[in-house]
Amino acid sequence: MSVDDRGIQEVQCLNEISLTKREIECLEWIANGKSSWDIGQILGISTDTVNYHVKKTLRKLDVSSRTTAVVKAISLGLIR
């Protein structure tokens, strides 16, 4: 785990993919079948903010769907 210049914690795997704590939280909730609206309610953030974090995660993982992002994150050991 490292802290970037803005003080945001990031988790890095051997492939140099780093996700913020919030991105990981969103992925974990997606893995549990939650929608963006549900995740927003759970985390106390807007649906747009959830979607922002999810889109960043998709880009970082180089995937095009939420399901594929979860599968890749699990295979890389970023989430359980």
Secondary structure, DSSP 8 states (H G I E B T S, - for coil): -EE-TT--EEEE-TT--EEEHHHHHHHHHHHTT--HHHHHHHHTS-HHHHHHHHHHHHHHHT-SSHHHHHHHHHHTTS--
